[in-house]
Amino acid sequence: MHLLKQLNDLRLTTAEILYHMPDHPGLLQTFVWQDYDRAPEYPELRRFLDFWQRELDGPLHSVKVAGQKLIVPGETRFAEAYLTLH
């Protein structure tokens, strides 16, 4: 399943969600959400934020999103020496 997610261009997505505490609206609390999602639409994150706004009491303040592709080109480095063993 993990390979299928990689091949479908899903990214490991992390969102830092700041929200107002229901009992103390002047205070902000942090929640970190992480899942596999597709950039730039982020449908899974959008579903989660829709759920949050519909079902939870703490109003959202801001959301920061970071994502990392799961399959990236390999890094190529040239060796500084060539050794042959007999």
N, C-alpha and C positions, 0 to 999 in steps of 0.2 A: 504494500500500500504506500509506503514512504517513497519508493521509486516512482510510482505512478503520480504522486503529488509533484515530484521534481520534474517529471517529463511534461506535466501540464502547466509548467511555469508558475507554480505556487511559490510564495515566499514565506519565510518565517517572519511574521509581522508582530511587532510589539507596539502597543499604544499606552502612553502614560495619560491617564484620565484624571483631571482635577475637577472636583465637584464640591459644592457647598454642603456642609453638614446640615441635615434637616433641623436639628434642634438649635444650632448655632450658625445661622446663615453667613455670618461674618468670617467664619473659619473655613479653610479649604482642606480637603483630605485628598490623598493620592491613591489611585487604584491602577494596578498594572495588568493589562490584558495581553495575552499572547496566543496566537493560533496561526495556522497556515492560511494565507489569503492571496488574492490575485490583485496586483497593482495595475493601474492606479485607481480602479473602482473600489476596491476593498469591500466586497459584498458581505463577508462574514463580520467584519468590524461594524459595518453599517447596520446589520441585523442586530448585533449586540447593543449598539447605541440606541436603536429604535426601541428595543426591549427595555433598556435603562430608562429612557424618557417616559415610556408607557407605564412601567411597573414599579419603579423605585422612587423614593421621596427626595433624594439628594439631587438638586438641579445641577446640570453640567456647567462647568466654567470654561474648560478648554481641553483639547485632545492633541497630543503630539504623537506622530506616527513615524516609526522606523521600520524598514524592511530589508531583508538580505536574501538575494537569490540563492537557491539551494544548489544549482548547477552553475558553476562559473568556469571560465577558461582556466586551464592550469597555468601555473607560473613556470616559465622556462628560464633556467640559468645554465650558462655554459661552465663546464668544469675548467679549472685552471691548469689541470695536468691530465695527461693521458698515460695510464699505466697498463702494461701488459704482463700477465702472469703466465708462466709456462706450466 
